[in-house]
Amino acid sequence: MFKINKFHLLTLGAVFMLPNAYAIDLGHDVSLKGFGTAGFVYNENNQADYVQDTNFNPRGAGRTENISAVVDSKIGLQMDWHATQQLSFTGQAVSKQDPTNSWVPELQWAFAKFKILPNLDIRGGRIRPAVFMLSDTLDINYANPWIRPPVELYSQLPIAHMEGVDLLYRQQTGPVNWLIQPFYGNSIRDMTWQNTATTKNIVGANISATVSDFTLRAGYTYTKLTLTLPGTFEKLVRPNLALLCNDLGDPAACTQLATLDPANKDLSFASVGGTWDNGDYFVMGEWGKRNSASFVSESISWYLSAGARFGKFTPYAAYSRVNNTSSMNFTGGTGDYGSMTNDVVTGLLSNNTMDQNTKTLGLRYDFYKNLDLKLQWDLIDTRLNNGQQGPGDGIEGTGQGIFTHFVPGFSNSSHSINLFSAAVDFVF
């Protein structure tokens, strides 16, 4: 039987959120741990692929193949060396679908940790910033109740890891156990379609407080984002807006080119979350808001989940949602060629992730030591976006939600799609 708070408490300041009993002792204070998921997803809709993140997953379940193993399947290994009582080294590699649709293992963690004080650690190297409540267990599905963390929230930042440093400060005040985790670093990450996301001067902090069965957490992340988009922006948007600005005399095109240019622009993400877990029941939720100074949309995303444990069985339910809160329709073009400016800008804005919500029912069965089987049904609703929160008539071309590789016309209407998933998670 798994327990959310158990993993949180065991792993404050650790990378692999699993007890050391699962590690293989290689001698000389070196240990090896492993984890993985073998999963299959069935998408009833064959007009688009369901993926966890459209920026980093080129194919999924649906149009490419109705039943797909690429959405959730992965395997990872982690090696730890405790050089001294104060100094340790960690490396973790994970093989899963990457933006080129290959499975070449990627180094997710590679850092040194030094214990400055009994309650203060510093880590330096390749680390994952604590952007979300479940950042440390995103790849370790065995540690989470669902087959996958809610994609509506966990696809909101293009940062999987960074080269940088963080501090882990733990303090107890009365019944409250605190974790304060500031971080700083830089990251370059390949995306689909040969695009690249560069995030410089990533700075943020994660603060969590645990009292008995309750854990509350708040975080904030700020960075300078540069998107290198050789196809969409550099070949289409930039030359067309430059032509409209410089040669055809539309000042709105000049303003929009400067505003939408995804080079060194502010991007931030603020989030709060919490869990309650008494061993028999659990409730958890998280809320996040993304602010952006480029064409990357602003958004509000959240989820709420609950479950109950009956021996080895854990039924659970969840609801997750993302709203694109930026305008999706530009009408500010001026002069004889203003309509062309409107079309170029609107076309770019419609490439963003759009509104989507997911209703989830699932069952986890811990059928053997360090192994679980999960069955999950998701009802995913997308709708035409009107640039505001709440219902509206919407804009044609914005109905794709978090789907990719869709046929022409898929984004011109709202959809309600059934998804069925099965997965086996394991750790060793």
Steps between C-alpha positions, in 0.01 A plus 500: 500500500642837403463817703557849364631661817729204560684575179508874566651456845749234397634708218544855622827596342530173307468436130359153466185511708512142617631336817862391504380141550433493126864580416754241384820528705802492266753542778730790587193707595365483144136404440284447193126561473263452212146584402275479201156479344365274228180666386247490219249769405192462279356816344159460339559805280719436195525864392768610749768357730466517876832596660620627837658815351463619140833683513703188578296198385473471119268198494252330730177305506229571244586601146841327487364184662188452711692294756839642586776413746695824456284729715591361843772236459846575636789350694757667721811422701656699781841458659600657831845519656531613860862610491497627858243569768462850356564454127307286251459475122189404302436420137169401343427408138153443354399347169163618368359655185692815410421781252655303212287194586807304610571334835861602556558521879533855629686606812232656720709544816876532546598690810710513813334556837682640802356513851591843635306456823291212636190670355653677197616343172630657181482327162684601185495361148206379293192509720125531453368825647208460739250671270210266583388311808599170337811617314726235653268210411385599151680204344434258787138403448517241778520790746182664367140379518411545131645361179634850421494835681224731369629630167296820518727634775822304453551617139512870586879558516771381256750417777579132560835565666758776527868553560506684829483486877237470768485501878290269715436644844291303748372636827244393757295757688263333740297244304595650162778352284625758250690457175634814333661443160632796297661426163685664211618373162480488120356248256495416129244245385423360157138514389298344221535630141870576563409784735696588813404651837776690681421614853763724657527633853241261637437618854236382740410341829289219637365514856308214659360443847393162639283455808393145578303382192502839327758647264464846347734631234557825308747577224607769257727477194625782277718473192599666173365281220634483146325277250692416183232417242664461157175399334200682645654828613819551301368385160141623525422749774815713513542562122129568449472744791827666395361545148174644632692728736785625283364485145122513527475756777291333770628628839302227677722243330808674643354495851389138476837383368674650803237372743469146368870437435584206732857614572600564862146566623367478856323179600380416850297231672345523846334202666348378824406147598425267784441142605313330781569131556402306811596159360146397406400801292679777315412831339744710300487798272710765331438835329736691271511825303736568210586856396676571171641801315517336154252319277509206744157511657417577859302232679332382817513127573400281791396154611330331793527129578385260770521130574443228758704192588347157550791268565691472174236691301486879464213645295549867417340790316629829367395811315754720324469812288701759308371831366694703247439854628673688217320651203485260206376749244687811382307778324734798547646512150475840329508635146451319172688193620369485856299186432822320404657601833191369677525165322872452574468584870181299552657201327799513735287533813290199400810276526488522879355237730126558528228437757457143620357315798523134599279288722686193630401174669759237578604201706843414636577141602824434690513136401862425593789655686622809312245442220163654429236475229293806412188525286373846410218662303520864395230710339677792335307806389647769277313809391544793268688772685376856525801639685313524827420270789157349490270401213479695178439463130870444444728548203525248219839329497545489879326173592804271515562506877823309579488278192751487217542356149134578430329490162394825331177621654546327838564834671190661347262348752481384861548133586412245767743207486518175699844373595569158655839422654671206671846501653733299720739703716805352667796600716810312607 
